[in-house]
Amino acid sequence: MQAEQVSETWGIPYGGELRDIRKVKAPFYLLATDNQLELHKTDEPKLDGIVVDFVSGAVGHRRKFGGGRGQDIAKAIGLKHGFSPKVLDATAGLGRDAFLLASLGCDMVMIERQTPVAALLNDGLQRAKHDDEIGEMVANHMQLIHASSLDAMNVEKLPQALQGIDVVYLDPMYPHREKSAQVKKEMRVFQSLVGEDPDADELLNKALAIAEYRVVVKRPNYAEPLAAKKPSTSIKMKKNRFDVYVNKGIPKA
């Protein structure tokens, strides 16, 4: 049974067959259906569950029609002159930016420390690997590590998967002000579960120590730079910006 397998793999308590949502005592629960893993907020049963889907929906549309290497995130990472870096997404979350960068040619290593989120992300990756169009790309260019990035990015005992990282990408949690229904739903659930990232400043310092070329931090325009450290440059968008911290110039092909 899939639910039991998820429970055993991730060490998440198994509540048996769900018949009455009012009997669920935890604020959140993972629902394993025949097709996918879903995250639900117990006190808002009318909300759809959060699912990681790389094949269809908004993520699939962004891959096909988002603008390729001309997108702001691609410019921030440094995808130019034929440069296809090995990128560490140290705050992977639902993996959307990591998936986009992988589709543009990056080798992605993702770290997610929250167990329910890592389980969701892993479920999305496994399903995507069976897709005829993107399966090979996902299998060859996306790797998930369930760990704390603060622990994993230890330059003195760096794990094998984090050897040779060219770029580190950080997108720490922060209070969202967007009012669209989709963002409101996901962020209400996601922020309630994950909270903010009070150790984000420390993440920046660790990232700078292991990144060969640069660290890229996604921030809302109203937020101060991480660790009050002025970036080398910033790419500004309507609501957010990418702060780029350069360790070394990107090589030309």
Backbone torsions as a table, in degrees:
resi	resn	phi	psi	omega
1	MET	NA	132.8	-173.2
2	GLN	-61.5	-40.4	-178.7
3	ALA	-60.4	-40.7	179.5
4	GLU	-67.9	-36.9	178.5
5	GLN	-65.2	-43.1	177.4
6	VAL	-60.7	-44.3	179.8
7	SER	-60.7	-44.7	-178.5
8	GLU	-69.3	-41.6	-177.4
9	THR	-66.1	-41.8	-172.0
10	TRP	-105.4	-1.4	179.6
11	GLY	68.3	32.2	-179.9
12	ILE	-99.8	132.1	-179.4
13	PRO	-55.0	137.4	-178.9
14	TYR	-98.0	122.0	-175.6
15	GLY	-97.7	8.1	179.9
16	GLY	76.8	-162.4	-177.7
17	GLU	-74.8	127.7	-176.3
18	LEU	-84.3	115.3	179.9
19	ARG	-116.6	-30.0	-176.3
20	ASP	-140.6	111.7	-176.3
21	ILE	-60.9	-25.3	-177.8
22	ARG	-69.5	-14.7	-179.8
23	LYS	-89.7	-7.5	179.3
24	VAL	-79.0	119.4	-175.9
25	LYS	-89.2	-27.3	-179.8
26	ALA	-72.3	150.8	179.5
27	PRO	-68.3	-22.5	178.8
28	PHE	-135.3	157.6	172.1
29	TYR	-149.9	151.3	173.9
30	LEU	-96.6	130.8	178.2
31	LEU	-110.3	118.2	178.4
32	ALA	-96.6	106.7	176.3
33	THR	-91.9	-176.8	177.5
34	ASP	-68.0	-21.2	-173.1
35	ASN	-110.8	-27.7	-171.4
36	GLN	-162.4	169.9	175.7
37	LEU	-104.3	134.1	-176.1
38	GLU	-127.4	142.7	175.0
39	LEU	-103.7	126.3	-178.5
40	HIS	-122.4	150.0	174.3
41	LYS	-98.6	119.9	-170.2
42	THR	-60.4	-41.7	-175.2
43	ASP	-83.9	4.8	175.1
44	GLU	-132.1	68.4	-173.4
45	PRO	-65.6	-16.8	-179.3
46	LYS	-80.5	-14.1	178.4
47	LEU	-73.5	139.6	172.6
48	ASP	-66.1	152.2	177.4
49	GLY	-72.2	152.6	175.5
50	ILE	-83.1	129.3	-177.1
51	VAL	-130.9	143.0	172.3
52	VAL	-93.0	114.7	-178.3
53	ASP	-131.3	107.4	-179.9
54	PHE	-91.3	-8.8	-172.6
55	VAL	-88.7	-45.1	-173.6
56	SER	-125.2	-169.2	176.5
57	GLY	68.0	-153.8	-174.0
58	ALA	-63.7	-36.2	-178.0
59	VAL	-68.1	-44.4	177.9
60	GLY	-63.8	-38.7	178.8
61	HIS	-65.7	-40.5	180.0
62	ARG	-63.7	-39.2	179.2
63	ARG	-62.3	-39.9	-175.3
64	LYS	-82.4	-36.3	-169.9
65	PHE	-126.6	12.7	-174.8
66	GLY	-77.0	-14.5	178.7
67	GLY	113.9	5.9	174.5
68	GLY	59.0	-139.7	-177.6
69	ARG	-74.9	-0.5	175.2
70	GLY	-84.6	-4.9	179.9
71	GLN	-70.5	153.6	-177.1
72	ASP	-59.5	-40.1	-178.6
73	ILE	-66.0	-35.5	178.2
74	ALA	-66.7	-40.0	177.4
75	LYS	-64.7	-41.0	-179.6
76	ALA	-64.1	-42.2	179.4
77	ILE	-66.9	-29.4	178.1
78	GLY	103.4	28.3	-177.7
79	LEU	-78.5	81.5	179.9
80	LYS	-148.2	164.9	179.0
81	HIS	55.0	31.0	178.9
82	GLY	76.9	10.3	-178.1
83	PHE	-78.1	119.4	176.9
84	SER	-123.9	89.7	-169.8
85	PRO	-78.4	164.4	165.9
86	LYS	-89.0	118.6	-171.7
87	VAL	-115.8	134.4	171.7
88	LEU	-100.9	117.3	170.3
89	ASP	-93.9	99.6	-172.0
90	ALA	-82.7	-6.1	176.4
91	THR	-132.9	66.2	-164.4
92	ALA	-63.8	-38.0	-179.1
93	GLY	57.8	-126.6	-179.6
94	LEU	-87.3	3.2	170.0
95	GLY	76.8	14.0	-174.0
96	ARG	-69.3	-46.3	178.5
97	ASP	-67.3	-38.1	178.2
98	ALA	-61.8	-41.0	178.9
99	PHE	-64.2	-43.3	178.8
100	LEU	-60.6	-46.0	-178.8
101	LEU	-65.3	-36.8	176.3
102	ALA	-63.6	-40.0	179.8
103	SER	-67.5	-19.5	178.1
104	LEU	-94.5	4.0	173.2
105	GLY	111.1	0.4	179.4
106	CYS	-80.3	148.3	167.4
107	ASP	-89.0	115.8	-171.5
108	MET	-105.7	130.2	167.7
109	VAL	-113.6	124.5	-177.0
110	MET	-113.1	136.0	174.5
111	ILE	-118.6	129.4	174.7
112	GLU	-135.8	125.0	-174.6
113	ARG	-92.2	-25.6	-179.6
114	GLN	-77.0	119.3	-173.5
115	THR	-58.1	-48.2	179.8
116	PRO	-61.3	-36.8	-179.9
117	VAL	-69.9	-41.5	177.3
118	ALA	-62.0	-38.5	177.9
119	ALA	-64.4	-43.5	176.4
120	LEU	-59.4	-47.2	-177.6
121	LEU	-64.0	-42.7	178.2
122	ASN	-62.3	-40.0	178.1
123	ASP	-61.4	-43.3	177.9
124	GLY	-63.9	-39.3	178.6
125	LEU	-64.6	-44.0	-177.6
126	GLN	-64.4	-40.8	178.1
127	ARG	-67.7	-38.1	-179.3
128	ALA	-65.9	-31.1	-179.8
129	LYS	-63.9	-19.1	-179.7
130	HIS	-95.5	2.6	179.3
131	ASP	-83.7	135.3	-176.2
132	ASP	-63.1	-32.2	-173.9
133	GLU	-85.2	-42.3	-173.4
134	ILE	-115.4	-4.0	-173.1
135	GLY	-57.0	-45.4	-178.3
136	GLU	-66.1	-40.6	178.9
137	MET	-62.5	-45.1	180.0
138	VAL	-63.5	-44.5	-178.1
139	ALA	-64.0	-36.3	-174.0
140	ASN	-92.1	-20.2	-170.6
141	HIS	-127.0	6.0	179.9
142	MET	-133.1	122.7	-178.8
143	GLN	-129.6	132.7	-178.1
144	LEU	-109.5	134.0	173.6
145	ILE	-120.8	126.5	177.0
146	HIS	-93.4	100.9	-175.7
147	ALA	-166.7	174.0	170.6
148	SER	-86.9	128.0	179.3
149	SER	-63.4	-32.3	178.4
150	LEU	-61.6	-37.9	178.1
151	ASP	-77.0	-42.3	-175.0
152	ALA	-68.8	-36.0	-178.2
153	MET	-85.5	49.0	176.8
154	ASN	-95.7	106.9	-171.7
155	VAL	-61.5	-22.6	-178.2
156	GLU	-79.8	-24.3	177.9
157	LYS	-142.9	60.3	-176.9
158	LEU	-70.6	128.0	178.3
159	PRO	-64.6	159.5	-176.0
160	GLN	-56.7	-38.7	-177.6
161	ALA	-64.2	-22.9	-178.5
162	LEU	-102.1	11.7	174.1
163	GLN	-76.3	136.8	175.3
164	GLY	73.7	31.7	178.0
165	ILE	-74.7	125.9	179.1
166	ASP	-85.6	-43.1	-175.9
167	VAL	-136.2	138.3	171.9
168	VAL	-109.7	132.3	179.8
169	TYR	-112.5	130.0	179.9
170	LEU	-125.0	131.2	174.6
171	ASP	-136.1	71.6	-176.1
172	PRO	-67.2	154.2	179.8
173	MET	-68.1	145.2	176.5
174	TYR	-154.4	162.6	-179.5
175	PRO	-63.9	120.4	179.7
176	HIS	-86.9	142.8	179.3
177	ARG	-111.9	-3.1	-178.6
178	GLU	-62.1	150.4	-175.2
179	LYS	-116.8	2.1	180.0
180	SER	-65.4	149.6	-174.3
181	ALA	-60.9	-40.3	-176.6
182	GLN	-67.0	-47.9	179.2
183	VAL	-64.7	-40.4	-179.3
184	LYS	-59.3	-45.2	-179.0
185	LYS	-63.9	-54.1	-175.4
186	GLU	-65.5	-42.5	-175.6
187	MET	-73.6	-29.9	176.4
188	ARG	-63.6	-41.7	177.8
189	VAL	-72.8	-48.1	-172.4
190	PHE	-66.8	-45.0	-179.0
191	GLN	-70.1	-32.2	176.0
192	SER	-63.5	-37.1	-179.1
193	LEU	-78.0	-49.5	-171.0
194	VAL	-89.4	-36.9	-174.0
195	GLY	75.8	-165.1	177.3
196	GLU	-90.4	175.8	180.0
197	ASP	-109.9	85.8	-177.6
198	PRO	-66.4	-17.2	-179.3
199	ASP	-99.3	17.6	-176.7
200	ALA	-62.6	-35.1	178.9
201	ASP	-61.0	-40.5	179.2
202	GLU	-68.5	-32.6	177.1
203	LEU	-59.7	-40.5	-179.2
204	LEU	-61.1	-45.5	-179.3
205	ASN	-62.9	-40.8	178.8
206	LYS	-67.7	-38.5	179.6
207	ALA	-63.8	-41.8	179.6
208	LEU	-63.6	-27.3	-178.3
209	ALA	-76.0	-23.4	-176.8
210	ILE	-111.6	-14.5	-177.9
211	ALA	-78.3	128.2	179.6
212	GLU	-67.7	-44.6	-171.9
213	TYR	-112.0	-45.4	-176.2
214	ARG	-164.4	162.9	171.7
215	VAL	-120.2	134.3	179.6
216	VAL	-118.0	127.3	-178.5
217	VAL	-120.6	124.5	174.9
218	LYS	-87.0	126.3	-178.4
219	ARG	-135.0	149.0	169.0
220	PRO	-69.2	149.9	-176.4
221	ASN	-60.5	-25.3	-178.0
222	TYR	-83.5	-8.4	-174.4
223	ALA	-92.7	148.8	175.5
224	GLU	-73.0	158.1	175.2
225	PRO	-61.2	151.3	177.8
226	LEU	-59.1	141.0	177.9
227	ALA	54.6	21.5	-177.8
228	ALA	54.5	28.2	-177.3
229	LYS	-97.8	120.1	-178.0
230	LYS	-68.0	127.5	-179.8
231	PRO	-74.1	162.1	176.4
232	SER	-65.8	-36.9	176.7
233	THR	-160.3	164.8	177.6
234	SER	-135.4	143.8	173.7
235	ILE	-110.7	112.5	-172.9
236	LYS	-97.9	138.9	176.3
237	MET	-118.7	-167.6	-175.5
238	LYS	-65.2	-47.0	-176.0
239	LYS	-115.5	-24.4	-175.4
240	ASN	-126.5	177.0	174.9
241	ARG	-148.1	159.8	172.6
242	PHE	-109.7	114.5	173.9
243	ASP	-86.8	124.4	-176.0
244	VAL	-112.1	123.5	178.8
245	TYR	-110.7	113.1	-171.9
246	VAL	-94.2	123.5	171.2
247	ASN	-91.4	-37.0	-176.7
248	LYS	-158.7	149.0	-179.6
249	GLY	-64.9	144.3	179.2
250	ILE	-73.7	132.8	-178.4
251	PRO	-71.2	147.5	174.9
252	LYS	-84.7	149.9	-178.7
253	ALA	-64.4	NA	NA
